[in-house]
Amino acid sequence: MALFDPKAKTIAQLQRANEEKTVAVRRYFDEIGRLYYGQYRDVTLDVSKEINTRCDAISNLYADIEANKLRILFEKGLKICSTCKKDNPLEHAFCSACGAKFPDNSQTEVEVPTGLPPLPETVLSLIRREPVSESDASDTSVDLKAEMPPISDSEQKEEDHQDESF
């Protein structure tokens, strides 16, 4: 690729946008946890609206991230088969893996799904976990951060700064 390739610039912008959206998702999850814990501590609080607002924002961010991933592939000259989820060159009329037919306009525009994207694997892994028994709840050796995807140095510095304010 050339040094000032407009496609590379577009791809970098989309990747940067996805990184920012991922940071926002983590912040929302953190806020939901704080709200939920606050409600646990004071049962008279009703934070369901605040939690639902943040959950809606997370869903929208995940949809935006998935749309950006499709745009990145398109900029790279690829498209994803909606049947088997394999990458294919834009010029293919049929999927090279499963043979499914692509829409006629798939060479010229990105087809962004309208529904909610599937949950990321990090969230699914938390959902699939067995419920915590009361004996496990007293075990303080559980590292909740081990369940989260790694965070960047700038996020860690910001998180450390927030912790100091409490």
C-alpha positions in Angstrom: 0.0 0.0 0.0 1.1 3.5 -0.7 2.0 5.8 2.2 -1.0 8.0 1.8 -3.5 5.4 0.6 -7.0 6.8 1.2 -8.3 3.2 1.9 -5.7 2.8 4.6 -6.7 6.1 6.1 -10.3 5.1 6.1 -9.5 1.7 7.6 -7.4 3.3 10.4 -10.3 5.7 11.2 -12.8 2.9 11.4 -10.4 0.8 13.6 -9.9 3.8 15.9 -13.6 4.4 16.1 -14.1 0.7 17.1 -11.5 1.1 19.8 -13.2 4.1 21.2 -16.6 2.4 21.1 -15.1 -0.6 22.9 -13.8 1.7 25.6 -17.3 3.2 25.9 -18.8 -0.3 26.2 -16.5 -1.1 29.1 -17.4 2.2 30.8 -21.1 1.4 30.5 -20.6 -2.1 31.9 -18.7 -0.5 34.8 -21.5 2.0 35.4 -24.1 -0.8 35.3 -22.2 -2.7 37.9 -22.0 0.4 40.1 -25.7 1.0 39.7 -26.6 -2.6 40.4 -24.4 -2.7 43.5 -25.9 0.6 44.7 -29.3 -1.0 44.4 -28.1 -4.1 46.2 -26.9 -1.9 49.1 -30.1 0.3 49.2 -33.1 -1.8 48.1 -35.2 1.4 48.0 -33.3 2.6 44.9 -34.8 1.8 41.5 -32.0 2.1 39.0 -33.7 0.0 36.3 -34.2 3.0 33.9 -30.5 4.0 34.2 -29.4 0.4 33.7 -31.8 0.0 30.7 -30.5 3.2 29.2 -26.9 2.0 29.4 -27.9 -1.4 28.0 -29.5 0.2 25.0 -26.3 2.3 24.5 -24.2 -0.9 24.7 -26.4 -2.6 22.1 -26.1 0.4 19.8 -22.3 0.5 20.2 -22.0 -3.2 19.4 -24.1 -2.7 16.3 -21.9 0.2 15.3 -18.7 -1.9 15.9 -20.1 -4.7 13.7 -21.0 -2.3 11.0 -17.5 -0.8 11.1 -16.0 -4.2 10.9 -18.0 -4.9 7.7 -16.9 -1.5 6.3 -13.2 -2.3 7.1 -13.6 -5.6 5.2 -15.2 -3.8 2.3 -12.3 -1.3 2.2 -10.0 -4.3 2.1 -11.9 -5.7 -0.9 -13.7 -8.4 1.0 -17.3 -9.2 2.0 -18.7 -11.8 4.5 -21.0 -14.6 3.5 -24.2 -14.2 5.5 -24.6 -18.0 5.6 -21.2 -19.3 6.7 -19.5 -16.0 7.8 -16.4 -16.6 5.7 -14.5 -13.7 4.0 -14.8 -13.6 0.2 -13.4 -11.2 -2.5 -15.9 -8.5 -3.5 -16.0 -9.7 -7.1 -17.3 -13.2 -6.2 -21.0 -13.8 -6.9 -21.0 -16.9 -4.8 -19.4 -17.8 -1.5 -16.2 -19.8 -2.1 -16.8 -21.8 1.1 -20.5 -22.7 1.1 -21.7 -21.6 -2.4 -24.4 -19.2 -1.2 -25.3 -16.4 -3.7 -24.4 -12.9 -2.7 -26.8 -10.0 -3.4 -26.3 -8.3 -6.8 -25.1 -5.0 -5.3 -22.6 -6.6 -2.9 -19.6 -5.4 -5.0 -20.5 -1.8 -4.7 -21.9 -1.3 -1.2 -21.7 -2.7 2.3 -24.7 -4.6 3.5 -25.1 -3.6 7.2 -27.4 -5.8 9.2 -30.4 -4.1 10.7 -31.0 -6.3 13.8 -28.9 -6.5 16.9 -25.5 -8.1 16.4 -24.7 -11.3 18.3 -23.2 -10.9 21.7 -19.4 -10.8 21.8 -17.8 -14.0 23.1 -16.5 -12.2 26.3 -20.1 -11.4 27.3 -21.4 -14.8 26.3 -18.7 -16.5 28.5 -20.0 -14.5 31.5 -23.6 -15.4 30.7 -22.8 -19.2 30.4 -21.1 -19.3 33.8 -22.9 -21.3 36.5 -24.7 -19.2 39.1 -22.5 -18.4 42.1 -23.4 -20.4 45.1 -23.4 -18.8 48.6 -20.2 -20.7 49.5 -18.5 -19.4 46.4 -19.7 -15.8 47.0 -17.6 -15.7 50.2 -14.5 -16.7 48.3 -12.5 -13.4 47.9 -9.9 -15.0 45.6 -12.1 -14.6 42.5 -10.5 -12.1 40.1 -13.3 -10.4 38.2 -10.9 -8.5 35.9 -9.6 -11.8 34.6 -13.0 -12.2 32.9 -12.7 -8.9 31.0 -10.7 -8.5 27.8 -7.4 -6.8 28.3 -7.4 -3.0 28.6 -4.9 -0.6 27.1 -2.4 1.4 29.2 -4.4 4.6 28.7 -7.6 2.9 29.9 -5.7 1.6 32.9 -4.4 5.0 33.8 -7.9 6.5 33.5 -9.3 3.6 35.6 -6.6 4.2 38.3 -7.4 7.9 38.3 -11.1 7.1 38.8 -10.3 4.7 41.6 -8.4 7.4 43.5 -11.5 9.7 43.4 -13.6 7.2 45.5 
